[in-house]
Amino acid sequence: MKHKRVTIRDHHAESALFGRRVFVSLIIVVLAFGVLFTNMYHLQVVDHQSFQTRSNDNRIKVVPLAPNRGLIYDRRGRLLAENRPVMSLEVTPEKVQDLTQTLTELQQLLAIDDETIAEFHENRRRERRFNQIILLDGLTEQQAAKFAVRQHEFPGVSIEARLVRHYPYGEAITHALGYVAKINRNDLNTLREQNKHANYAATRVIGKLGVERYYEELLHGTIGYQQVEVDIHGRNIRTLSVEPPIPGQDLHLELDIELQQFAYDLLGDERGSIILMDPSDGAIRAMVSKPSYDPNWFAQGISYAQYQSLLSSRHSPLLNRSTQGGYPPASTVKPQLAVLGLEQGIITPTTKVWDPGWFQIEGVDHRYRDWLAWGHGWVNVTDAIVESCDTFYYDLALKLGIDSIHDDMVRYGFGARTGIDIAEESSAVMPSRGWKRARFNQPWYAGETVSIGIGQSYWTTTPIQLAVGTAVVVNRGERPVPRLLHAIQEGEVVLPAVVETREPVTLKNPRNWDVVLRALNLTVSSIKGTAHSAFKDATFTSGGKTGTAQVRSIGQEEEYNAEEIDERYRDNAMYVGYAPADNPELVVVIAVENTLGGGGSVAAPMARKLLDFYFEQEQRYAQQ
């Protein structure tokens, strides 16, 4: 029997299956190419700018350029703060393979001391690894030459040239001029809060005190940038573009460096302050605080040992005594109290008070002693200023009362910042009932008012406040705002500083100014005057008031002997004055701490020497 052949393969079905597979594969390929081309479109077209920028970032580096800091001159154009080029040896830790070995070899090569190495490690902890850190500042030519010969052995170490602030007159002008120092974390936070940090991207220092701090924005300038092409190792190949920085503006101050240096030397080893100010517009001619310190220490990077020596000194050299020192004004405020007594009718120019050498509140046993143990006898307001009679002012203060005294003395600027153009200023203390209640939670006592009458008790002033208070008397009420700035220089344009005044002290009877000014003149010209011995034979006319401030209470039966007590408990010697008498050009304030002698024997002779120097100098320049 013959079987019929059966066909197993279905060619038609296989062909259809193949066709479907080809079609699906083709779809997949088309879709894959579609995704590929879409992605290429995004990369090449849509995201072109972004990738171009990222590519440039790998090839082009933007380097910030620090502006040159503005210079500072005195009133006669002499340079007080300048920028000097220096070379420094700088290390980038990220680029150094063995930092310890590198530092050891550099220490041997350049004779670097251990303190400098320790300071480098201290700075390294505050910086990022890719930042350059100064190892040795102010390289000598010999050190630079030694390193240059072997530079190839120290990858990551380089010599950089830059400008460093320099103060040619050193410590004589520190407390007025201030200084710049390295930008720290607090400075950065402040700059960020003020949205100014971008302008400091290339700046290493910032004004810390004095004029340098107050006018930081003017002195700093505006940052610049340059685009440089770098290789794979980050080395500069070429500069593509430069946007130069705008230098800071130059400042011209009212200070006279000759007068400043003379005043600084005049204080010798004494601690204290000297201020010379033009009463007509508040221009500061000299402002000395002693002891002081060299501002170049901070500008060039102060060492730990140097900073500790300043912090640990019991003489507080970091304190600006001219604007922050709180001194009992003593008798130097008697002129203002006399004006108040005359204005309120408590006294007249002829009112006389008997001074037996002490004053006593009725019903109280305690006696307030006059500086002249046997008393001045009958004295009027003129005698009381000329001879500095304490008893007259004990009586006057008690009659005026603390409320009246406080409210009036505030008008002269006591108890408030004067507004001088440096940030370091204290308001000191002009006491009142409210102040004592808030400070000690105690009531005010009549005995404290008596002591206020001679500028003691809780009353403290800064020397700059005394200068303003004296200027108000000299100006017959006009109250200037003291200032160090004379003008700002923008290229060839000089912008004069704004002269400010505060609300004047007005009197119902302006002749009361004349009574006090005549007495101040007699203080130096009359043989009874407490400053007469210092100003006799002077070639100029002047007026002034001496003061001797106690810094420790003396018991009722105790005698003060400066030679036998601890130096820190000795009296302060004070003097306020002006010259010439008719048309004052200068107000002088002197405060000498814990010295042997008082205002008449210590401070007034200094004032005489200062005024002699000033008028001789003015005459010399006038003849040139």
Buried (B, 14 or more C-beta within 10 A) or exposed (E): EEEEEEEEEEEEEEEEEEEEEEEEEEEEEEEEEEEEEEEEEEEEEEEEEEEEEEEBEEEBBBBBBBBBBBBBBBBEEEBBBBBEEBBBBBBBBEBBEEBEEBBEBBBEBBEBEEEBBEBBEEBBEEEEEEBBBBBBBBBEEEBBEBBEEEEEEBEBBBBEEBBBBBBBBBBBBBBBBBBBBBBEEEBEEBBEEEEEBEBBEBBBBBBBBBBBBBBBEBBBBEBBBBBBBBEEEEEEEEEBEEBEBEBBBBBBBBBBBBBBBBBBEBBEEBBBBBBBBBBBBBBBBBBBBBBBBBBBBBBBBBBEEBBEBBEEEEEBBBBBBBBBBBBBBBBBBBBBBBBBBBBBEBBEBEBBBEBBBBBBBEEEEEEBBBBBEEBBBEBBBBBBBBBBBBBBBBBBBBBBBBEBBBEBBEBBBBBBBBBBBBBBBBBBBBBBBEBBEEEEEEEBEEBBBBBBBBBBBBBBBBBBBBBBBBBBBBBBBBBBBBBBBBBBBEEEEEEEBEEBEBEBBEBEEEEBBEBBBBBBBBBBBBEEBBBBBBBEEBEBBBBBBBBBBBBEEEEEEEEBEBEEBEEEBBBBBBBBBBBBBEEBBBBBBBBBBBBBBBBBBBBBBBBBEBBBBBBEBBEEEEEE
